[in-house]
């Protein structure tokens, strides 16, 4: 599972010229589901997203999470996060989960965030979407579930 998190002062997603999801201060989350992903990874990355301290405290230090600042989260599914560009000029998306596997994992991710009391808005899975945002900072963080399976350098 791959997640691109952008700290925003506002974000919205439109489908067919209609706003289907919108937040003010919070996080825009682009969520890619891989063919090897499971519900455990969806829950793990939702927990990490909700508690990631990337908002500034009164001293300007990254000490606050989206929960701490009362922000919202706009989640947009994006299979293109699994683009493989190693060969040729046209990306391959073979590593992305098919819709019948991805949809339940997106729902698990969303439900995990909502269980934390967060306001969660979404795009529409599989639709052509237009995403607008004002990146605050700018702050952009990437998470990849494969990273959490690896040991940290310097530890056994």
C-alpha positions as CSV (number, residue, x, y, z in Angstrom):
1,X,0.0,0.0,0.0
2,X,1.3,3.4,-0.9
3,X,0.1,6.7,0.6
4,X,1.1,10.2,-0.4
5,X,0.1,12.7,2.3
6,X,-0.1,16.4,1.7
7,X,-0.7,18.8,4.6
8,X,-3.3,21.2,3.2
9,X,-5.2,24.4,4.2
10,X,-8.0,23.2,1.9
11,X,-8.6,20.4,-0.7
12,X,-11.5,19.2,-2.8
13,X,-12.2,16.5,-5.4
14,X,-14.7,16.9,-8.3
15,X,-16.4,14.3,-10.4
16,X,-18.3,15.4,-13.5
17,X,-18.1,19.0,-12.3
18,X,-19.6,18.2,-8.9
19,X,-17.7,18.5,-5.7
20,X,-17.9,15.0,-4.1
21,X,-15.4,15.5,-1.2
22,X,-14.0,18.6,0.5
23,X,-12.0,19.6,3.6
24,X,-10.5,22.7,5.1
25,X,-7.3,22.3,7.2
26,X,-6.0,18.7,7.2
27,X,-4.6,16.1,5.0
28,X,-5.0,15.1,1.3
29,X,-4.3,11.4,1.1
30,X,-3.6,9.8,-2.2
31,X,-4.0,6.0,-1.6
32,X,-2.7,3.3,-3.8
33,X,-3.5,-0.4,-3.2
34,X,-1.0,-3.0,-4.3
35,X,-1.8,-6.6,-5.4
36,X,0.0,-7.9,-2.3
37,X,-1.8,-5.7,0.3
38,X,-4.1,-6.8,3.1
39,X,-6.5,-5.3,5.6
40,X,-3.7,-5.3,8.2
41,X,-1.7,-2.9,6.0
42,X,-4.7,-0.7,5.5
43,X,-5.2,-0.4,9.2
44,X,-1.5,0.2,9.9
45,X,-1.2,3.0,7.3
46,X,-4.4,4.6,8.5
47,X,-3.1,4.6,12.0
48,X,0.2,6.1,10.8
49,X,-1.6,8.7,8.8
50,X,-3.9,9.8,11.7
51,X,-1.1,10.1,14.2
52,X,1.7,11.4,12.0
53,X,3.0,14.6,13.6
54,X,3.3,17.0,10.7
55,X,1.4,20.0,12.0
56,X,3.3,22.8,13.8
57,X,2.9,23.6,17.5
58,X,3.2,27.1,18.9
59,X,7.0,26.9,18.6
60,X,6.8,26.0,14.9
61,X,7.9,22.4,15.5
62,X,6.2,19.3,13.9
63,X,4.6,18.1,17.1
64,X,0.9,17.8,16.2
65,X,-1.2,15.3,14.3
66,X,-4.3,15.9,12.2
67,X,-6.2,14.6,15.2
68,X,-4.6,17.2,17.5
69,X,-5.5,20.1,15.2
70,X,-9.0,18.9,14.5
71,X,-8.4,18.6,10.8
72,X,-10.1,16.6,8.2
73,X,-8.8,14.0,5.7
74,X,-9.6,13.8,2.0
75,X,-8.8,10.4,0.7
76,X,-8.5,9.8,-3.1
77,X,-7.8,6.3,-4.4
78,X,-5.0,6.4,-7.0
79,X,-3.8,3.2,-8.6
80,X,-1.2,5.2,-10.5
81,X,0.9,5.2,-7.3
82,X,1.8,1.7,-8.5
83,X,3.2,2.8,-11.9
84,X,6.2,0.8,-13.0
85,X,8.2,2.9,-15.3
86,X,11.4,0.8,-15.5
87,X,10.7,-0.4,-19.1
88,X,9.6,1.6,-22.0
89,X,7.7,4.9,-21.9
90,X,4.2,3.7,-21.0
91,X,3.8,2.8,-17.3
92,X,2.7,-0.6,-16.3
93,X,0.1,-0.9,-13.5
94,X,0.4,-4.6,-13.0
95,X,1.4,-4.1,-9.4
96,X,-1.9,-2.4,-8.5
97,X,-4.6,-4.4,-7.0
98,X,-7.7,-5.1,-9.2
99,X,-10.8,-3.2,-8.2
100,X,-12.5,-6.2,-6.5
101,X,-9.5,-6.4,-4.1
102,X,-8.8,-2.7,-3.8
103,X,-12.3,-1.4,-2.9
104,X,-12.6,-3.4,0.4
105,X,-9.1,-2.3,1.4
106,X,-9.9,1.4,0.7
107,X,-13.0,0.9,2.9
108,X,-10.8,-0.6,5.6
109,X,-8.5,2.4,5.4
110,X,-11.4,4.9,5.6
111,X,-13.1,3.0,8.5
112,X,-9.9,2.9,10.5
113,X,-9.6,6.7,10.1
114,X,-13.3,7.3,11.0
115,X,-12.9,5.1,14.1
116,X,-10.4,7.7,15.4
117,X,-13.2,10.3,15.2
118,X,-11.7,12.1,12.2
119,X,-13.8,13.8,9.5
120,X,-13.1,11.8,6.3
121,X,-14.2,12.9,2.8
122,X,-13.5,10.9,-0.3
123,X,-13.4,10.9,-4.1
124,X,-15.2,8.1,-6.0
125,X,-13.3,4.9,-6.7
126,X,-12.6,4.4,-10.4
127,X,-14.0,7.8,-11.5
128,X,-12.1,10.5,-13.4
129,X,-11.5,13.0,-10.7
130,X,-10.1,16.6,-10.5
131,X,-8.3,17.2,-7.3
132,X,-7.6,20.8,-6.0
133,X,-5.5,21.6,-3.0
134,X,-3.5,24.3,-1.3
135,X,-0.5,22.5,0.0
136,X,0.5,24.0,3.4
137,X,4.2,24.3,3.9
138,X,4.6,22.6,1.4
139,X,4.6,19.4,3.4
140,X,4.4,16.1,1.5
141,X,5.1,12.7,3.1
142,X,5.1,9.3,1.5
143,X,4.3,6.0,3.2
144,X,4.8,2.5,1.7
145,X,3.7,-0.6,3.6
146,X,6.8,-2.4,2.3
147,X,8.9,-0.1,4.3
148,X,7.3,-1.2,7.5
149,X,8.3,-4.8,6.8
150,X,12.0,-3.9,6.6
151,X,14.2,-3.5,9.7
152,X,15.5,0.0,10.4
153,X,19.2,0.7,9.7
154,X,21.4,0.1,12.6
155,X,18.9,-2.3,14.3
156,X,18.8,-6.1,14.2
